[in-house]
């Protein structure tokens, strides 16, 4: 799906159902400077994208932890054997 659209006063173009919207935000300069020290990002845009990707990864890992104790494995399932490739 691709085409132009409007949301309020914002005109956007949608390509393959990915929304790319320009967003203006005010960032704390100290936080940004500190984040750049831990990142290889060269621009604020890259830094924000990196931060968002890492945020998503952390939240997805937390969701996996919620499954602990809720998965039942087939009797005789040997995960150690699978690790060895046997």
Secondary structure as UniProt FT lines:
FT   STRAND          2..7
FT   TURN            8..9
FT   STRAND          10..15
FT   TURN            16..17
FT   STRAND          18..19
FT   HELIX           29..37
FT   HELIX           44..65
FT   TURN            66..70
FT   TURN            75..76
FT   HELIX           79..84
//
